[in-house]
Amino acid sequence: MIGKTLDPEHNRTMVTIQMDNQFAPIRKDTEAILRTKTIAGETYVQLTPGTPHTPAVPDGGLLARRT
């Protein structure tokens, strides 16, 4: 995880991640959850893979929040 900020307009956390090519592509229906790793508050992003035939998120793209 590179960075994490609060989006005050939508009451959500925006996270920037950088991934190795071996883990790409990330599908648009991939689910991302922020998890706490330690009691010191270290956070990681847990990704649940999307459907193989769903379009990929482009470089610099966003995963949309499910409603």
N, C-alpha and C positions, 0 to 999 in steps of 0.2 A: 504494500500500500504506500503510495507516494504522499497523499494528503487527504485531509478530511475537513469539511466545512459545513456549517449549518446554513440551510436555505431558509431564511426567515419568512419568505412569501408562502412557502408550501409546507412548512413544518416537517422537513425531512433533512437527512444528512446526505451531502454530496461527497462521494469518495472518488479519488483518482487512483487508478491502479495501472501498473505496467506489467505486461506478461511476456514470458518467453514465447517464441513462435511455436514451440512444441505443444503449447496448450491452446493454440488458436485453431479454428475460429470460435468465437463465442457467439452463440445463436441469440436472436432477439428475444426469445422466450426463456432465456436463462434466468434463474432466480438468484439474486444476491442478498445475503443477510450478513450484517455486521455482528461478529461474535467477540466476546471478551476472552482473551487468552490467559491472562494472569490477574492476580488480585491487584497488581500495580496498574491495571487498566489498559494493557496492550490489547490492541484490536486487530482482528484479521477479517478478511472477506471470505465467507463460505459461498461458493458457487455451486448451484445445482444445475447440471447440464440441461439445455433445451432440447427440442426435437431436431433430429438430424436434417430434416428437409426444410426447416425454418431458415429464412435469410440470416446471414451473419451480420453482426454489429461491425460497422466499418471502423478503421483506425480513428480515434478521437470521438467515436460515437458514444451514445448513452443507452443504458438499459432503462426502459420505462418502468415506472412503478405500476404494479397491478392494482386495480381497484375492485 
